[in-house]
Amino acid sequence: MPLYEFYCSKCEKKYEELCSSALNSVQCPSCGKEAKKVFSLFQTGSGSSGGGTASSGCGG
């Protein structure tokens, strides 16, 4: 199951939930009010600004 982010407008908390992609809302674990699915940004990277050396990944 995919991991989605939800936001509760009552307690203003954002949290992650494993659920079906068909769900657009779930019950907030903090206050019990309906929480809505929000768009989340996913970023990957090495944290460097470039200038690294290339490698084959296997050594050898």
PDB file of N, CA, C and O in Angstrom:
ATOM      1  N   MET A   1       0.836  -1.186   0.000  1.00  0.00           N
ATOM      2  CA  MET A   1       0.000   0.000   0.000  1.00  0.00           C
ATOM      3  C   MET A   1       0.879   1.246   0.000  1.00  0.00           C
ATOM      4  O   MET A   1       1.920   1.275   0.656  1.00  0.00           O
ATOM      5  N   PRO A   2       0.467   2.257  -0.723  1.00  0.00           N
ATOM      6  CA  PRO A   2       1.254   3.492  -0.750  1.00  0.00           C
ATOM      7  C   PRO A   2       1.069   4.339   0.511  1.00  0.00           C
ATOM      8  O   PRO A   2       0.084   4.203   1.236  1.00  0.00           O
ATOM      9  N   LEU A   3       2.033   5.203   0.745  1.00  0.00           N
ATOM     10  CA  LEU A   3       2.024   6.113   1.886  1.00  0.00           C
ATOM     11  C   LEU A   3       1.554   7.485   1.407  1.00  0.00           C
ATOM     12  O   LEU A   3       2.126   8.045   0.471  1.00  0.00           O
ATOM     13  N   TYR A   4       0.514   8.027   2.045  1.00  0.00           N
ATOM     14  CA  TYR A   4      -0.045   9.327   1.671  1.00  0.00           C
ATOM     15  C   TYR A   4       0.028  10.279   2.848  1.00  0.00           C
ATOM     16  O   TYR A   4       0.065   9.853   4.002  1.00  0.00           O
ATOM     17  N   GLU A   5       0.050  11.579   2.551  1.00  0.00           N
ATOM     18  CA  GLU A   5       0.001  12.605   3.585  1.00  0.00           C
ATOM     19  C   GLU A   5      -1.413  13.146   3.696  1.00  0.00           C
ATOM     20  O   GLU A   5      -2.095  13.342   2.690  1.00  0.00           O
ATOM     21  N   PHE A   6      -1.849  13.386   4.931  1.00  0.00           N
ATOM     22  CA  PHE A   6      -3.168  13.937   5.210  1.00  0.00           C
ATOM     23  C   PHE A   6      -3.016  15.140   6.124  1.00  0.00           C
ATOM     24  O   PHE A   6      -2.060  15.230   6.894  1.00  0.00           O
ATOM     25  N   TYR A   7      -3.969  16.070   6.035  1.00  0.00           N
ATOM     26  CA  TYR A   7      -3.960  17.274   6.867  1.00  0.00           C
ATOM     27  C   TYR A   7      -5.320  17.431   7.533  1.00  0.00           C
ATOM     28  O   TYR A   7      -6.360  17.326   6.883  1.00  0.00           O
ATOM     29  N   CYS A   8      -5.296  17.686   8.847  1.00  0.00           N
ATOM     30  CA  CYS A   8      -6.511  17.922   9.607  1.00  0.00           C
ATOM     31  C   CYS A   8      -6.635  19.417   9.862  1.00  0.00           C
ATOM     32  O   CYS A   8      -5.759  20.014  10.487  1.00  0.00           O
ATOM     33  N   SER A   9      -7.712  20.024   9.387  1.00  0.00           N
ATOM     34  CA  SER A   9      -7.905  21.463   9.559  1.00  0.00           C
ATOM     35  C   SER A   9      -8.313  21.836  10.990  1.00  0.00           C
ATOM     36  O   SER A   9      -8.144  22.984  11.402  1.00  0.00           O
ATOM     37  N   LYS A  10      -8.846  20.877  11.742  1.00  0.00           N
ATOM     38  CA  LYS A  10      -9.265  21.179  13.116  1.00  0.00           C
ATOM     39  C   LYS A  10      -8.060  21.308  14.042  1.00  0.00           C
ATOM     40  O   LYS A  10      -7.935  22.306  14.753  1.00  0.00           O
ATOM     41  N   CYS A  11      -7.180  20.321  14.046  1.00  0.00           N
ATOM     42  CA  CYS A  11      -6.024  20.380  14.946  1.00  0.00           C
ATOM     43  C   CYS A  11      -4.751  20.824  14.218  1.00  0.00           C
ATOM     44  O   CYS A  11      -3.680  20.895  14.822  1.00  0.00           O
ATOM     45  N   GLU A  12      -4.868  21.116  12.940  1.00  0.00           N
ATOM     46  CA  GLU A  12      -3.782  21.631  12.106  1.00  0.00           C
ATOM     47  C   GLU A  12      -2.546  20.743  12.117  1.00  0.00           C
ATOM     48  O   GLU A  12      -1.418  21.230  12.191  1.00  0.00           O
ATOM     49  N   LYS A  13      -2.772  19.437  12.041  1.00  0.00           N
ATOM     50  CA  LYS A  13      -1.665  18.491  12.030  1.00  0.00           C
ATOM     51  C   LYS A  13      -1.606  17.791  10.674  1.00  0.00           C
ATOM     52  O   LYS A  13      -2.631  17.531  10.045  1.00  0.00           O
ATOM     53  N   LYS A  14      -0.398  17.498  10.248  1.00  0.00           N
ATOM     54  CA  LYS A  14      -0.169  16.749   9.021  1.00  0.00           C
ATOM     55  C   LYS A  14       0.450  15.416   9.426  1.00  0.00           C
ATOM     56  O   LYS A  14       1.337  15.372  10.278  1.00  0.00           O
ATOM     57  N   TYR A  15      -0.012  14.343   8.823  1.00  0.00           N
ATOM     58  CA  TYR A  15       0.523  13.037   9.158  1.00  0.00           C
ATOM     59  C   TYR A  15       0.473  12.134   7.937  1.00  0.00           C
ATOM     60  O   TYR A  15      -0.183  12.449   6.944  1.00  0.00           O
ATOM     61  N   GLU A  16       1.176  11.005   8.020  1.00  0.00           N
ATOM     62  CA  GLU A  16       1.235  10.042   6.931  1.00  0.00           C
ATOM     63  C   GLU A  16       0.406   8.825   7.285  1.00  0.00           C
ATOM     64  O   GLU A  16       0.281   8.460   8.454  1.00  0.00           O
ATOM     65  N   GLU A  17      -0.158   8.204   6.264  1.00  0.00           N
ATOM     66  CA  GLU A  17      -1.029   7.051   6.473  1.00  0.00           C
ATOM     67  C   GLU A  17      -0.850   6.070   5.308  1.00  0.00           C
ATOM     68  O   GLU A  17      -0.829   6.480   4.147  1.00  0.00           O
ATOM     69  N   LEU A  18      -0.723   4.794   5.615  1.00  0.00           N
ATOM     70  CA  LEU A  18      -0.724   3.763   4.587  1.00  0.00           C
ATOM     71  C   LEU A  18      -2.175   3.451   4.265  1.00  0.00           C
ATOM     72  O   LEU A  18      -2.931   3.021   5.135  1.00  0.00           O
ATOM     73  N   CYS A  19      -2.567   3.671   2.998  1.00  0.00           N
ATOM     74  CA  CYS A  19      -3.958   3.414   2.642  1.00  0.00           C
ATOM     75  C   CYS A  19      -4.115   3.254   1.139  1.00  0.00           C
ATOM     76  O   CYS A  19      -3.187   3.497   0.368  1.00  0.00           O
ATOM     77  N   SER A  20      -5.278   2.851   0.753  1.00  0.00           N
ATOM     78  CA  SER A  20      -5.619   2.695  -0.654  1.00  0.00           C
ATOM     79  C   SER A  20      -5.621   4.053  -1.346  1.00  0.00           C
ATOM     80  O   SER A  20      -5.976   5.062  -0.737  1.00  0.00           O
ATOM     81  N   SER A  21      -5.228   4.079  -2.604  1.00  0.00           N
ATOM     82  CA  SER A  21      -5.210   5.340  -3.348  1.00  0.00           C
ATOM     83  C   SER A  21      -6.616   5.870  -3.607  1.00  0.00           C
ATOM     84  O   SER A  21      -6.775   7.036  -3.970  1.00  0.00           O
ATOM     85  N   ALA A  22      -7.624   5.047  -3.428  1.00  0.00           N
ATOM     86  CA  ALA A  22      -9.010   5.467  -3.647  1.00  0.00           C
ATOM     87  C   ALA A  22      -9.520   6.379  -2.529  1.00  0.00           C
ATOM     88  O   ALA A  22     -10.497   7.101  -2.729  1.00  0.00           O
ATOM     89  N   LEU A  23      -8.884   6.361  -1.367  1.00  0.00           N
ATOM     90  CA  LEU A  23      -9.326   7.191  -0.246  1.00  0.00           C
ATOM     91  C   LEU A  23      -8.844   8.627  -0.413  1.00  0.00           C
ATOM     92  O   LEU A  23      -7.666   8.859  -0.685  1.00  0.00           O
ATOM     93  N   ASN A  24      -9.741   9.588  -0.251  1.00  0.00           N
ATOM     94  CA  ASN A  24      -9.375  10.998  -0.290  1.00  0.00           C
ATOM     95  C   ASN A  24      -9.391  11.633   1.087  1.00  0.00           C
ATOM     96  O   ASN A  24      -8.907  12.751   1.268  1.00  0.00           O
ATOM     97  N   SER A  25      -9.949  10.917   2.061  1.00  0.00           N
ATOM     98  CA  SER A  25      -9.973  11.411   3.425  1.00  0.00           C
ATOM     99  C   SER A  25      -9.968  10.228   4.389  1.00  0.00           C
ATOM    100  O   SER A  25     -10.420   9.131   4.059  1.00  0.00           O
ATOM    101  N   VAL A  26      -9.447  10.479   5.585  1.00  0.00           N
ATOM    102  CA  VAL A  26      -9.424   9.489   6.661  1.00  0.00           C
ATOM    103  C   VAL A  26      -9.721  10.206   7.963  1.00  0.00           C
ATOM    104  O   VAL A  26      -9.777  11.435   8.004  1.00  0.00           O
ATOM    105  N   GLN A  27      -9.911   9.444   9.021  1.00  0.00           N
ATOM    106  CA  GLN A  27     -10.172  10.030  10.328  1.00  0.00           C
ATOM    107  C   GLN A  27      -8.844  10.427  10.968  1.00  0.00           C
ATOM    108  O   GLN A  27      -7.907   9.629  11.003  1.00  0.00           O
ATOM    109  N   CYS A  28      -8.762  11.651  11.471  1.00  0.00           N
ATOM    110  CA  CYS A  28      -7.555  12.159  12.121  1.00  0.00           C
ATOM    111  C   CYS A  28      -7.290  11.346  13.392  1.00  0.00           C
ATOM    112  O   CYS A  28      -8.200  11.162  14.201  1.00  0.00           O
ATOM    113  N   PRO A  29      -6.065  10.858  13.580  1.00  0.00           N
ATOM    114  CA  PRO A  29      -5.765  10.077  14.787  1.00  0.00           C
ATOM    115  C   PRO A  29      -5.716  10.930  16.063  1.00  0.00           C
ATOM    116  O   PRO A  29      -5.814  10.390  17.164  1.00  0.00           O
ATOM    117  N   SER A  30      -5.565  12.250  15.928  1.00  0.00           N
ATOM    118  CA  SER A  30      -5.481  13.128  17.104  1.00  0.00           C
ATOM    119  C   SER A  30      -6.836  13.557  17.628  1.00  0.00           C
ATOM    120  O   SER A  30      -7.100  13.480  18.828  1.00  0.00           O
ATOM    121  N   CYS A  31      -7.718  14.022  16.701  1.00  0.00           N
ATOM    122  CA  CYS A  31      -8.994  14.580  17.161  1.00  0.00           C
ATOM    123  C   CYS A  31     -10.222  13.837  16.636  1.00  0.00           C
ATOM    124  O   CYS A  31     -11.327  14.050  17.136  1.00  0.00           O
ATOM    125  N   GLY A  32     -10.049  12.973  15.641  1.00  0.00           N
ATOM    126  CA  GLY A  32     -11.169  12.205  15.119  1.00  0.00           C
ATOM    127  C   GLY A  32     -11.926  12.860  13.984  1.00  0.00           C
ATOM    128  O   GLY A  32     -12.815  12.240  13.400  1.00  0.00           O
ATOM    129  N   LYS A  33     -11.592  14.112  13.655  1.00  0.00           N
ATOM    130  CA  LYS A  33     -12.257  14.805  12.547  1.00  0.00           C
ATOM    131  C   LYS A  33     -11.726  14.272  11.218  1.00  0.00           C
ATOM    132  O   LYS A  33     -10.655  13.668  11.167  1.00  0.00           O
ATOM    133  N   GLU A  34     -12.477  14.499  10.152  1.00  0.00           N
ATOM    134  CA  GLU A  34     -12.061  14.058   8.825  1.00  0.00           C
ATOM    135  C   GLU A  34     -10.830  14.838   8.367  1.00  0.00           C
ATOM    136  O   GLU A  34     -10.828  16.069   8.388  1.00  0.00           O
ATOM    137  N   ALA A  35      -9.789  14.122   7.956  1.00  0.00           N
ATOM    138  CA  ALA A  35      -8.568  14.738   7.442  1.00  0.00           C
ATOM    139  C   ALA A  35      -8.499  14.492   5.942  1.00  0.00           C
ATOM    140  O   ALA A  35      -8.836  13.406   5.470  1.00  0.00           O
ATOM    141  N   LYS A  36      -8.070  15.482   5.207  1.00  0.00           N
ATOM    142  CA  LYS A  36      -8.032  15.425   3.740  1.00  0.00           C
ATOM    143  C   LYS A  36      -6.638  15.075   3.235  1.00  0.00           C
ATOM    144  O   LYS A  36      -5.634  15.465   3.830  1.00  0.00           O
ATOM    145  N   LYS A  37      -6.589  14.336   2.135  1.00  0.00           N
ATOM    146  CA  LYS A  37      -5.332  14.001   1.486  1.00  0.00           C
ATOM    147  C   LYS A  37      -4.728  15.273   0.904  1.00  0.00           C
ATOM    148  O   LYS A  37      -5.432  16.075   0.290  1.00  0.00           O
ATOM    149  N   VAL A  38      -3.428  15.458   1.096  1.00  0.00           N
ATOM    150  CA  VAL A  38      -2.737  16.632   0.574  1.00  0.00           C
ATOM    151  C   VAL A  38      -1.633  16.203  -0.377  1.00  0.00           C
ATOM    152  O   VAL A  38      -1.129  15.082  -0.300  1.00  0.00           O
ATOM    153  N   PHE A  39      -1.269  17.101  -1.268  1.00  0.00           N
ATOM    154  CA  PHE A  39      -0.188  16.860  -2.199  1.00  0.00           C
ATOM    155  C   PHE A  39       1.125  16.948  -1.436  1.00  0.00           C
ATOM    156  O   PHE A  39       1.367  17.923  -0.725  1.00  0.00           O
ATOM    157  N   SER A  40       1.966  15.943  -1.580  1.00  0.00           N
ATOM    158  CA  SER A  40       3.248  15.964  -0.888  1.00  0.00           C
ATOM    159  C   SER A  40       4.369  16.024  -1.905  1.00  0.00           C
ATOM    160  O   SER A  40       4.270  15.463  -2.997  1.00  0.00           O
ATOM    161  N   LEU A  41       5.430  16.706  -1.536  1.00  0.00           N
ATOM    162  CA  LEU A  41       6.604  16.804  -2.393  1.00  0.00           C
ATOM    163  C   LEU A  41       7.620  15.785  -1.929  1.00  0.00           C
ATOM    164  O   LEU A  41       7.898  15.662  -0.736  1.00  0.00           O
ATOM    165  N   PHE A  42       8.170  15.061  -2.877  1.00  0.00           N
ATOM    166  CA  PHE A  42       9.166  14.054  -2.563  1.00  0.00           C
ATOM    167  C   PHE A  42      10.455  14.469  -3.241  1.00  0.00           C
ATOM    168  O   PHE A  42      10.479  14.697  -4.451  1.00  0.00           O
ATOM    169  N   GLN A  43      11.523  14.567  -2.476  1.00  0.00           N
ATOM    170  CA  GLN A  43      12.789  15.020  -3.027  1.00  0.00           C
ATOM    171  C   GLN A  43      13.869  14.007  -2.724  1.00  0.00           C
ATOM    172  O   GLN A  43      13.950  13.478  -1.615  1.00  0.00           O
ATOM    173  N   THR A  44      14.699  13.742  -3.720  1.00  0.00           N
ATOM    174  CA  THR A  44      15.848  12.893  -3.499  1.00  0.00           C
ATOM    175  C   THR A  44      17.090  13.652  -3.916  1.00  0.00           C
ATOM    176  O   THR A  44      17.018  14.603  -4.695  1.00  0.00           O
ATOM    177  N   GLY A  45      18.186  13.243  -3.413  1.00  0.00           N
ATOM    178  CA  GLY A  45      19.435  13.878  -3.791  1.00  0.00           C
ATOM    179  C   GLY A  45      20.533  13.499  -2.833  1.00  0.00           C
ATOM    180  O   GLY A  45      20.279  12.960  -1.756  1.00  0.00           O
ATOM    181  N   SER A  46      21.754  13.784  -3.229  1.00  0.00           N
ATOM    182  CA  SER A  46      22.895  13.426  -2.413  1.00  0.00           C
ATOM    183  C   SER A  46      23.256  14.508  -1.417  1.00  0.00           C
ATOM    184  O   SER A  46      24.024  14.276  -0.483  1.00  0.00           O
ATOM    185  N   GLY A  47      22.691  15.708  -1.624  1.00  0.00           N
ATOM    186  CA  GLY A  47      23.017  16.806  -0.729  1.00  0.00           C
ATOM    187  C   GLY A  47      24.234  17.580  -1.173  1.00  0.00           C
ATOM    188  O   GLY A  47      24.612  18.558  -0.527  1.00  0.00           O
ATOM    189  N   SER A  48      24.860  17.164  -2.266  1.00  0.00           N
ATOM    190  CA  SER A  48      26.017  17.905  -2.765  1.00  0.00           C
ATOM    191  C   SER A  48      25.611  18.759  -3.960  1.00  0.00           C
ATOM    192  O   SER A  48      24.549  18.556  -4.549  1.00  0.00           O
ATOM    193  N   SER A  49      26.451  19.699  -4.305  1.00  0.00           N
ATOM    194  CA  SER A  49      26.133  20.593  -5.415  1.00  0.00           C
ATOM    195  C   SER A  49      26.831  20.172  -6.695  1.00  0.00           C
ATOM    196  O   SER A  49      26.993  20.985  -7.605  1.00  0.00           O
ATOM    197  N   GLY A  50      27.239  18.938  -6.779  1.00  0.00           N
ATOM    198  CA  GLY A  50      27.884  18.450  -7.997  1.00  0.00           C
ATOM    199  C   GLY A  50      29.378  18.334  -7.796  1.00  0.00           C
ATOM    200  O   GLY A  50      29.890  18.493  -6.688  1.00  0.00           O
ATOM    201  N   GLY A  51      30.071  18.052  -8.893  1.00  0.00           N
ATOM    202  CA  GLY A  51      31.515  17.932  -8.818  1.00  0.00           C
ATOM    203  C   GLY A  51      31.981  16.589  -8.314  1.00  0.00           C
ATOM    204  O   GLY A  51      33.169  16.408  -8.046  1.00  0.00           O
ATOM    205  N   GLY A  52      31.067  15.636  -8.177  1.00  0.00           N
ATOM    206  CA  GLY A  52      31.453  14.310  -7.707  1.00  0.00           C
ATOM    207  C   GLY A  52      32.102  13.509  -8.816  1.00  0.00           C
ATOM    208  O   GLY A  52      32.118  13.927  -9.973  1.00  0.00           O
ATOM    209  N   THR A  53      32.631  12.362  -8.457  1.00  0.00           N
ATOM    210  CA  THR A  53      33.241  11.503  -9.458  1.00  0.00           C
ATOM    211  C   THR A  53      32.279  10.404  -9.832  1.00  0.00           C
ATOM    212  O   THR A  53      31.467   9.971  -9.014  1.00  0.00           O
ATOM    213  N   ALA A  54      32.368   9.955 -11.060  1.00  0.00           N
ATOM    214  CA  ALA A  54      31.506   8.884 -11.540  1.00  0.00           C
ATOM    215  C   ALA A  54      32.040   7.546 -11.037  1.00  0.00           C
ATOM    216  O   ALA A  54      33.250   7.358 -10.903  1.00  0.00           O
ATOM    217  N   SER A  55      31.135   6.631 -10.764  1.00  0.00           N
ATOM    218  CA  SER A  55      31.554   5.294 -10.358  1.00  0.00           C
ATOM    219  C   SER A  55      30.627   4.280 -10.986  1.00  0.00           C
ATOM    220  O   SER A  55      29.487   4.586 -11.333  1.00  0.00           O
ATOM    221  N   SER A  56      31.135   3.063 -11.127  1.00  0.00           N
ATOM    222  CA  SER A  56      30.320   2.010 -11.722  1.00  0.00           C
ATOM    223  C   SER A  56      29.372   1.401 -10.715  1.00  0.00           C
ATOM    224  O   SER A  56      28.419   0.727 -11.108  1.00  0.00           O
ATOM    225  N   GLY A  57      29.596   1.612  -9.430  1.00  0.00           N
ATOM    226  CA  GLY A  57      28.729   1.074  -8.408  1.00  0.00           C
ATOM    227  C   GLY A  57      29.079  -0.323  -7.967  1.00  0.00           C
ATOM    228  O   GLY A  57      28.586  -0.781  -6.936  1.00  0.00           O
ATOM    229  N   CYS A  58      29.927  -1.025  -8.722  1.00  0.00           N
ATOM    230  CA  CYS A  58      30.262  -2.398  -8.404  1.00  0.00           C
ATOM    231  C   CYS A  58      31.719  -2.573  -8.011  1.00  0.00           C
ATOM    232  O   CYS A  58      32.097  -3.641  -7.530  1.00  0.00           O
ATOM    233  N   GLY A  59      32.528  -1.577  -8.197  1.00  0.00           N
ATOM    234  CA  GLY A  59      33.952  -1.755  -7.935  1.00  0.00           C
ATOM    235  C   GLY A  59      34.558  -2.640  -9.006  1.00  0.00           C
ATOM    236  O   GLY A  59      33.927  -2.826 -10.046  1.00  0.00           O
ATOM    237  N   GLY A  60      35.682  -3.168  -8.824  1.00  0.00           N
ATOM    238  CA  GLY A  60      36.170  -4.184  -9.695  1.00  0.00           C
ATOM    239  C   GLY A  60      36.815  -3.826 -10.917  1.00  0.00           C
ATOM    240  O   GLY A  60      37.237  -4.701 -11.672  1.00  0.00           O
TER     241      GLY A  60
END
